[in-house]
Amino acid sequence: MFPEFRVQSMKLINPLIILRILSTILLIESIAFLVCLPVALIYKETLFPFLWSSVITGFFYFVFRFTSRNADITKISNRDSYLAVTFSWILFVLMGTLPYLISGTIPSYIDAFFESASGFTTTGASILRDVEILPFSILFWRSLTHWIGGIGIIVLVIIVLPSLRITGYQLFTLESSLKEKIHPKTKAIGFRIMFIYVGLTIAEIIMLNLGDMNIFDSVCHSFGTIATGGFSTKNNSLQFYSPYSQYVVMIFMFLAGTSQVVYYYLGKLNFSKVRKNEELWFYIAVAVIAGAIATTILLSNSSRSFEEAFREGFFQIISIITCTGFASADYLLWPVAGTLLIFVMMFSGGSTGSTSGGIKMARHLIVLKNIKSAFIRLNHPKVHSVIKLNGKLVNESTNISIISFVLLYLFLFIVGTIIITSTGADPVTSASSVATCMAGIGPGLGTVGPMSNFANMPEITKVVLSLLMIIGRLEIITVFVLFTRSFWKL
């Protein structure tokens, strides 16, 4: 009986394979700590926070690697993939707290966990009241967590572990049936995405450095922009900088919220594929319409010039839609209609296959197509209405899966809001903090607005919001499937 149970258990999950994957994650993070050393040297700051962080992480890497030395990664199952991906993000966040704790810049572990989770999930929410007093090396680490969490860790996992059946890349897309296959080899996809990601980052660094940002601020803000993160080196975010810098960041936020698949086809000069991409045009339409509404609201209710209203309105809308979270102004001072528009946009999200969070444009588009189909069937009962995206039929199972995701997303938002409200926060702060953390945006409304932070939140609230950041980053289903009975059945 006992040997039989053991065989069945090993079919359920493969702990050694999971440890092997986690060891790779630890190696990546151990190296990431060392990247901060040149910054500390340049600004004559202590190296110990990053050296010790690298040593501690490296130690666990060797332990995990040695333990899983006989693991056969080619035998990975779907269950192993879901567990490994979820544990990888949690482990990355846990180890990411080390520089904050060792340096003493964030002495509370809960606060350090919140800041680390916000960084790696590219949320941009912070518990730091004054970021400008932080050492340059810590500021660089905060921004680097964005860049790594945005897509770097995913691509590195794809390149190092191309045999994963459910790769990290798929977590940035919709259901596999809707994902466009841009290359038959997963490893090649990883290199192409990394090339696009690095290329956009370098381009923005150059553009920002041509303005009023020094090279350090250019790098940090580019990391936050391309990863759609939002950590700034200034307390008042982009409000400190010139209109030129704000326009540059605005443009690159929009580019970062665009699907990597679009860039791939543009690089191959396959314009017909780009032209047929319905999500791209829907994404552009939402940004333009919402930006125009925000501009109109600001023009009609303030003494701003057209340029100021246009820049402020479009900057904040694009920042919220792409889930970046940078702020060029305090939108809590906007008219009520503008603030309400900001809240609604928190549920939008950028394109699938981008680094942005949220529900994503393609899901919204499919929901709208379902509503249209329902009206057609009401008026013409005998008509067989089908749902298509990019000219391809969306099968029934995928359609149900997408609608289920949207409903689960809204359900989690409601539950999260109730939990945060029960800890003492007002309803506006509770609802916006849950919405912004789930979507990976950063600032919210109420006491967590763009010129405020999450420092005064109770510790239990910070833990809940940190978990919501991770759950939202993993697109909810990846985490929730672990708690289903079917997942643990043979």
C-alpha positions as CSV (number, residue, x, y, z in Angstrom):
1,M,0.0,0.0,0.0
2,F,2.7,2.5,1.0
3,P,4.8,2.1,-2.2
4,E,1.7,2.4,-4.3
5,F,0.8,5.7,-2.6
6,R,4.3,7.0,-3.1
7,V,4.1,6.3,-6.9
8,Q,0.8,8.1,-7.2
9,S,2.0,11.0,-5.2
10,M,5.0,11.5,-7.5
11,K,2.6,11.5,-10.4
12,L,0.6,14.3,-8.7
13,I,3.6,16.7,-8.3
14,N,7.3,16.5,-8.7
15,P,9.0,18.4,-5.9
16,L,12.5,18.0,-7.3
17,I,11.5,19.6,-10.6
18,I,9.9,22.5,-8.7
19,L,13.1,23.0,-6.6
20,R,15.1,22.9,-9.8
21,I,13.1,25.8,-11.2
22,L,13.2,27.7,-8.0
23,S,17.0,27.3,-7.9
24,T,17.2,29.0,-11.3
25,I,15.0,31.8,-10.0
26,L,17.4,32.2,-7.0
27,L,20.4,32.3,-9.3
28,I,18.9,35.1,-11.4
29,E,18.1,37.1,-8.3
30,S,21.5,36.5,-6.8
31,I,23.1,38.0,-10.0
32,A,20.6,40.9,-9.9
33,F,21.8,42.0,-6.5
34,L,25.4,42.2,-7.9
35,V,24.2,44.6,-10.7
36,C,23.6,47.2,-8.0
37,L,27.3,47.1,-6.9
38,P,28.6,49.6,-9.6
39,V,25.9,52.1,-8.5
40,A,27.0,51.8,-4.9
41,L,30.6,52.3,-5.9
42,I,29.9,55.3,-8.1
43,Y,28.1,57.1,-5.3
44,K,30.5,55.9,-2.6
45,E,27.8,53.9,-0.7
46,T,28.2,50.7,1.2
47,L,28.2,47.4,-0.7
48,F,27.2,45.2,2.1
49,P,23.4,45.2,1.6
50,F,23.8,43.8,-1.9
51,L,26.8,41.5,-1.2
52,W,25.0,39.9,1.7
53,S,21.8,39.7,-0.2
54,S,23.6,37.9,-3.1
55,V,25.4,35.6,-0.7
56,I,22.2,34.6,1.2
57,T,20.3,34.0,-2.0
58,G,23.3,32.2,-3.6
59,F,23.4,29.9,-0.6
60,F,19.8,28.8,-1.0
61,Y,20.4,28.4,-4.8
62,F,23.2,25.9,-4.1
63,V,21.0,24.1,-1.5
64,F,18.0,23.9,-4.0
65,R,20.3,23.0,-6.9
66,F,22.1,20.2,-5.0
67,T,18.8,18.8,-3.7
68,S,17.3,18.8,-7.2
69,R,20.4,17.6,-9.0
70,N,18.6,14.4,-10.3
71,A,15.5,16.2,-11.4
72,D,14.4,15.5,-15.0
73,I,12.9,18.9,-16.1
74,T,11.5,17.3,-19.3
75,K,9.0,15.4,-17.2
76,I,7.4,18.5,-15.9
77,S,3.6,18.4,-15.6
78,N,1.0,21.1,-15.8
79,R,0.6,21.0,-12.0
80,D,4.4,21.4,-11.6
81,S,4.3,24.4,-13.9
82,Y,1.5,26.2,-11.9
83,L,3.2,25.5,-8.6
84,A,6.6,26.5,-9.8
85,V,5.5,29.8,-11.4
86,T,3.5,30.8,-8.2
87,F,6.3,29.8,-5.9
88,S,8.8,31.6,-8.1
89,W,7.1,34.9,-7.8
90,I,6.6,34.6,-4.0
91,L,10.3,33.5,-3.6
92,F,11.5,36.4,-5.7
93,V,9.5,38.9,-3.6
94,L,10.7,37.3,-0.3
95,M,14.4,37.5,-1.3
96,G,13.9,41.0,-2.7
97,T,13.3,42.3,0.8
98,L,17.0,41.7,1.8
99,P,18.6,44.9,0.5
100,Y,15.9,47.0,2.3
101,L,16.3,45.1,5.6
102,I,20.1,44.8,5.6
103,S,20.6,48.5,4.7
104,G,18.0,49.5,7.3
105,T,16.2,51.7,4.8
106,I,13.0,49.7,5.5
107,P,13.4,48.1,9.0
108,S,9.9,46.6,9.1
109,Y,9.7,43.2,7.3
110,I,6.0,43.7,6.4
111,D,6.9,47.1,4.8
112,A,9.9,45.6,3.0
113,F,7.7,42.8,1.7
114,F,5.1,45.3,0.5
115,E,7.8,47.3,-1.3
116,S,9.4,44.3,-2.8
117,A,6.0,42.9,-4.0
118,S,5.1,46.2,-5.4
119,G,8.4,46.3,-7.3
120,F,8.5,42.9,-8.8
121,T,4.8,42.9,-9.7
122,T,5.4,46.3,-11.3
123,T,2.7,47.9,-9.2
124,G,4.5,51.0,-8.0
125,A,2.7,51.4,-4.7
126,S,5.0,52.4,-1.9
127,I,5.2,52.7,1.9
128,L,8.2,55.1,1.7
129,R,7.3,58.6,2.8
130,D,10.4,60.2,1.4
131,V,12.2,58.4,-1.4
132,E,14.6,61.2,-2.0
133,I,16.6,60.5,1.1
134,L,17.3,56.9,0.1
135,P,20.8,55.8,-1.1
136,F,21.2,55.8,-4.8
137,S,21.9,52.1,-4.8
138,I,18.6,51.4,-3.0
139,L,16.7,53.6,-5.4
140,F,18.3,51.7,-8.3
141,W,17.3,48.4,-6.7
142,R,13.7,49.6,-6.4
143,S,13.6,50.5,-10.1
144,L,15.5,47.3,-11.1
145,T,12.9,45.2,-9.4
146,H,10.4,46.7,-11.8
147,W,12.5,46.0,-14.8
148,I,13.1,42.4,-13.8
149,G,9.5,41.7,-12.8
150,G,8.2,43.4,-15.9
151,I,9.4,40.8,-18.3
152,G,13.1,40.1,-17.5
153,I,12.5,37.2,-15.2
154,I,10.0,35.7,-17.5
155,V,12.3,35.8,-20.6
156,L,15.2,34.5,-18.6
157,V,13.2,31.6,-17.4
158,I,12.1,30.9,-21.0
159,I,15.7,31.0,-22.2
160,V,17.1,28.9,-19.3
161,L,14.2,26.5,-19.0
162,P,12.7,26.3,-22.5
163,S,11.1,22.9,-21.7
164,L,8.4,24.4,-19.5
165,R,5.1,23.5,-20.9
166,I,3.3,26.5,-19.3
167,T,6.0,29.2,-19.7
168,G,6.1,32.5,-18.0
169,Y,5.5,34.2,-21.3
170,Q,2.0,32.6,-21.5
171,L,1.2,34.4,-18.2
172,F,1.4,37.7,-20.0
173,T,-1.0,36.6,-22.7
174,L,-4.6,35.4,-22.9
175,E,-5.6,31.7,-23.2
176,S,-3.3,29.8,-25.5
177,S,-5.9,29.6,-28.2
178,L,-5.9,33.4,-28.5
179,K,-2.1,33.7,-28.4
180,E,-0.5,34.3,-31.8
181,K,2.4,32.0,-32.5
182,I,5.3,34.2,-33.6
183,H,7.9,31.5,-33.7
184,P,7.8,27.7,-33.2
185,K,10.7,27.7,-30.7
186,T,10.0,29.1,-27.2
187,K,13.6,30.0,-26.7
188,A,13.6,32.1,-29.8
189,I,10.5,33.9,-28.6
190,G,12.4,34.7,-25.3
191,F,15.3,36.3,-27.2
192,R,13.1,38.3,-29.4
193,I,11.1,39.7,-26.5
194,M,14.2,40.5,-24.6
195,F,15.6,42.4,-27.6
196,I,12.4,44.5,-27.9
197,Y,12.4,45.1,-24.1
198,V,16.0,46.2,-23.9
199,G,15.7,48.2,-27.1
200,L,12.7,50.2,-25.7
201,T,14.5,50.7,-22.4
202,I,17.7,52.1,-24.1
203,A,15.7,54.3,-26.4
204,E,13.9,55.9,-23.5
205,I,17.0,56.4,-21.4
206,I,18.6,58.3,-24.3
207,M,15.4,60.4,-24.9
208,L,15.0,61.3,-21.2
209,N,18.7,62.1,-20.8
210,L,18.4,64.6,-23.7
211,G,15.9,66.5,-21.4
212,D,16.2,67.6,-17.8
213,M,16.9,64.1,-16.3
214,N,20.4,63.0,-15.4
215,I,21.6,59.6,-16.4
216,F,20.6,58.0,-13.1
217,D,17.1,59.3,-13.1
218,S,16.8,58.5,-16.8
219,V,17.7,54.8,-16.1
220,C,15.4,54.5,-13.1
221,H,12.4,56.1,-14.8
222,S,13.0,54.0,-18.0
223,F,13.0,50.8,-16.0
224,G,9.7,51.9,-14.4
225,T,8.2,52.9,-17.7
226,I,9.0,50.0,-19.9
227,A,8.0,47.6,-17.1
228,T,4.8,49.7,-16.6
229,G,5.9,49.9,-12.9
230,G,5.8,53.5,-11.6
231,F,8.6,53.8,-9.0
232,S,10.1,57.3,-9.3
233,T,13.2,58.8,-7.7
234,K,11.2,61.8,-6.7
235,N,8.4,62.1,-4.1
236,N,6.1,63.9,-6.5
237,S,6.8,61.5,-9.4
238,L,7.0,63.1,-12.8
239,Q,5.5,66.4,-11.6
240,F,9.1,67.4,-10.8
241,Y,10.2,67.2,-14.4
242,S,9.7,69.3,-17.6
243,P,6.8,68.9,-20.1
244,Y,9.4,67.3,-22.5
245,S,10.2,64.5,-20.0
246,Q,6.5,64.0,-19.3
247,Y,5.7,63.6,-23.0
248,V,8.6,61.1,-23.5
249,V,7.4,59.0,-20.5
250,M,3.8,59.3,-21.8
251,I,4.8,57.9,-25.3
252,F,6.9,55.1,-23.9
253,M,4.2,54.1,-21.4
254,F,1.8,53.7,-24.3
255,L,4.5,51.7,-26.2
256,A,5.0,49.5,-23.1
257,G,1.3,48.8,-22.9
258,T,1.4,47.5,-26.6
259,S,1.7,43.8,-27.2
260,Q,5.2,42.4,-27.9
261,V,3.6,40.5,-30.8
262,V,2.9,43.8,-32.6
263,Y,6.6,44.8,-32.4
264,Y,7.6,41.4,-33.7
265,Y,5.4,41.8,-36.8
266,L,6.5,45.4,-37.3
267,G,10.1,44.2,-37.2
268,K,9.3,41.6,-39.9
269,L,7.5,44.4,-41.9
270,N,4.3,42.2,-41.7
271,F,1.9,45.2,-41.6
272,S,-1.1,43.1,-42.5
273,K,-0.9,41.2,-39.2
274,V,-0.6,44.5,-37.3
275,R,-3.5,46.0,-39.2
276,K,-5.7,43.0,-38.4
277,N,-4.9,43.1,-34.7
278,E,-8.2,44.2,-33.2
279,E,-6.9,44.5,-29.7
280,L,-4.3,47.1,-30.8
281,W,-6.9,49.4,-32.4
282,F,-9.2,48.9,-29.4
283,Y,-6.4,49.8,-27.1
284,I,-5.6,53.0,-29.2
285,A,-9.3,53.9,-29.3
286,V,-9.8,53.6,-25.5
287,A,-6.7,55.6,-24.8
288,V,-7.6,58.4,-27.3
289,I,-11.3,58.6,-26.2
290,A,-10.6,58.5,-22.4
291,G,-7.7,61.0,-22.9
292,A,-9.9,63.3,-24.8
293,I,-12.6,63.1,-22.1
294,A,-10.1,63.9,-19.4
295,T,-8.7,66.8,-21.4
296,T,-12.2,68.2,-21.9
297,I,-13.0,67.9,-18.2
298,L,-9.8,69.7,-17.3
299,L,-10.4,72.5,-19.9
300,S,-14.0,73.1,-18.9
301,N,-13.4,73.1,-15.1
302,S,-10.0,74.9,-14.7
303,S,-7.9,77.8,-16.0
304,R,-5.4,75.4,-17.6
305,S,-4.3,76.1,-21.1
306,F,-5.1,73.5,-23.8
307,E,-1.6,72.1,-23.8
308,E,-1.5,71.7,-20.0
309,A,-5.0,70.1,-20.0
310,F,-4.0,67.8,-22.9
311,R,-0.7,66.8,-21.4
312,E,-2.1,66.2,-17.9
313,G,-5.2,64.4,-19.1
314,F,-3.5,62.1,-21.5
315,F,-0.5,61.4,-19.2
316,Q,-2.7,60.3,-16.4
317,I,-5.1,58.3,-18.5
318,I,-2.3,56.4,-20.3
319,S,-0.5,55.9,-17.0
320,I,-3.6,54.3,-15.5
321,I,-4.6,52.3,-18.6
322,T,-1.1,50.8,-19.0
323,C,-1.0,50.2,-15.2
324,T,2.2,52.2,-14.9
325,G,1.2,54.6,-12.1
326,F,3.5,57.6,-12.8
327,A,1.9,60.9,-12.0
328,S,2.4,64.3,-13.6
329,A,-0.2,65.9,-11.3
330,D,-2.4,65.2,-8.4
331,Y,-5.6,63.9,-10.0
332,L,-7.4,64.0,-6.7
333,L,-7.6,67.7,-7.3
334,W,-9.5,67.1,-10.6
335,P,-13.2,67.6,-10.9
336,V,-15.3,64.6,-9.6
337,A,-16.0,63.5,-13.1
338,G,-12.2,63.3,-13.8
339,T,-11.5,61.3,-10.7
340,L,-14.4,58.9,-11.5
341,L,-12.9,58.4,-15.0
342,I,-9.5,57.5,-13.4
343,F,-11.2,54.9,-11.2
344,V,-13.0,53.3,-14.1
345,M,-9.8,53.2,-16.1
346,M,-8.2,51.2,-13.3
347,F,-10.1,48.1,-14.6
348,S,-8.9,48.5,-18.2
349,G,-5.4,47.2,-18.5
350,G,-3.1,47.3,-21.5
351,S,-2.7,44.8,-24.3
352,T,-2.1,41.1,-23.8
353,G,1.5,40.2,-24.4
354,S,2.7,43.4,-22.8
355,T,4.0,44.1,-19.3
356,S,0.9,45.9,-18.1
357,G,-1.6,44.3,-15.7
358,G,-5.3,44.6,-15.3
359,I,-8.1,42.7,-17.1
360,K,-6.5,43.5,-20.5
361,M,-8.0,45.0,-23.6
362,A,-8.6,41.7,-25.5
363,R,-10.8,40.4,-22.6
364,H,-12.8,43.7,-22.6
365,L,-13.2,43.4,-26.4
366,I,-14.5,39.8,-26.2
367,V,-16.9,40.8,-23.5
368,L,-18.3,43.6,-25.7
369,K,-18.5,41.1,-28.6
370,N,-20.5,38.8,-26.4
371,I,-22.9,41.6,-25.5
372,K,-23.3,42.5,-29.2
373,S,-23.9,38.8,-30.0
374,A,-26.6,38.6,-27.3
375,F,-28.4,41.6,-28.8
376,I,-28.2,40.0,-32.2
377,R,-29.7,36.8,-30.9
378,L,-32.5,38.7,-29.2
379,N,-33.5,40.4,-32.4
380,H,-32.8,37.5,-34.7
381,P,-33.2,34.2,-32.7
382,K,-32.5,32.0,-35.7
383,V,-29.1,33.7,-36.5
384,H,-26.0,31.7,-35.4
385,S,-23.8,34.5,-34.0
386,V,-20.1,33.6,-33.4
387,I,-17.3,35.5,-31.6
388,K,-14.1,36.3,-33.5
389,L,-10.9,38.0,-32.6
390,N,-8.3,39.1,-35.2
391,G,-10.4,37.1,-37.7
392,K,-10.1,33.9,-35.8
393,L,-13.0,32.1,-34.2
394,V,-13.0,32.2,-30.4
395,N,-14.3,28.7,-29.3
396,E,-16.9,28.3,-26.6
397,S,-14.5,27.0,-23.9
398,T,-12.1,30.0,-24.4
399,N,-15.1,32.4,-24.4
400,I,-16.4,31.0,-21.1
401,S,-12.9,31.0,-19.7
402,I,-12.5,34.7,-20.5
403,I,-15.9,35.7,-19.1
404,S,-15.2,33.6,-16.0
405,F,-11.9,35.5,-15.5
406,V,-13.6,38.9,-15.7
407,L,-16.2,37.8,-13.2
408,L,-13.6,36.3,-10.9
409,Y,-11.6,39.5,-11.1
410,L,-14.6,41.6,-10.1
411,F,-15.5,39.1,-7.4
412,L,-12.0,39.3,-5.9
413,F,-12.1,43.1,-6.1
414,I,-15.4,43.2,-4.1
415,V,-14.0,40.7,-1.5
416,G,-10.7,42.6,-1.2
417,T,-12.6,45.9,-0.8
418,I,-14.7,44.5,2.0
419,I,-11.6,43.1,3.8
420,I,-9.7,46.4,3.5
421,T,-12.7,48.4,4.7
422,S,-13.0,46.1,7.7
423,T,-9.5,47.1,8.8
424,G,-10.6,50.7,9.2
425,A,-10.0,52.3,5.8
426,D,-12.7,54.4,4.2
427,P,-14.6,52.9,1.2
428,V,-13.0,55.1,-1.4
429,T,-9.5,54.3,-0.2
430,S,-10.3,50.6,0.2
431,A,-11.9,50.2,-3.3
432,S,-9.1,52.1,-5.1
433,S,-6.2,50.4,-3.2
434,V,-7.6,47.0,-4.1
435,A,-8.2,48.0,-7.7
436,T,-4.8,49.5,-8.1
437,C,-2.9,46.6,-6.4
438,M,-4.8,43.9,-8.4
439,A,-4.1,45.7,-11.7
440,G,-0.5,46.7,-10.7
441,I,-1.1,50.4,-11.1
442,G,0.3,51.9,-7.9
443,P,-1.5,55.1,-6.7
444,G,-5.2,55.0,-5.9
445,L,-7.8,57.4,-4.5
446,G,-8.5,58.7,-1.0
447,T,-5.5,58.5,1.3
448,V,-3.5,56.5,-1.2
449,G,-3.5,59.1,-4.0
450,P,-0.7,59.9,-6.4
451,M,1.0,62.3,-4.0
452,S,0.5,60.0,-1.0
453,N,1.5,56.4,-0.1
454,F,0.5,53.3,1.8
455,A,2.7,54.0,4.9
456,N,-0.2,54.6,7.2
457,M,-2.0,51.4,6.3
458,P,-2.3,48.7,9.0
459,E,0.1,45.8,8.6
460,I,-2.6,43.3,7.9
461,T,-3.8,45.6,5.1
462,K,-0.3,45.7,3.6
463,V,-0.1,41.9,3.7
464,V,-3.5,41.6,1.9
465,L,-2.6,44.2,-0.7
466,S,0.8,42.5,-1.3
467,L,-0.9,39.2,-1.9
468,L,-3.4,40.9,-4.3
469,M,-0.4,42.3,-6.2
470,I,1.1,38.8,-6.7
471,I,-2.3,37.3,-7.5
472,G,-3.1,40.0,-10.0
473,R,0.4,39.6,-11.6
474,L,-0.2,35.9,-12.0
475,E,-3.5,36.6,-13.7
476,I,-5.6,35.2,-10.8
477,I,-6.3,31.8,-12.4
478,T,-2.8,30.6,-11.9
479,V,-3.0,31.0,-8.2
480,F,-6.7,30.0,-7.7
481,V,-6.3,26.8,-9.6
482,L,-3.9,25.6,-6.7
483,F,-6.9,25.7,-4.3
484,T,-9.2,23.6,-6.4
485,R,-10.0,20.0,-5.5
486,S,-9.4,18.9,-9.1
487,F,-5.8,20.2,-9.0
488,W,-4.9,17.7,-6.2
489,K,-6.7,14.8,-7.8
490,L,-4.9,12.2,-9.9
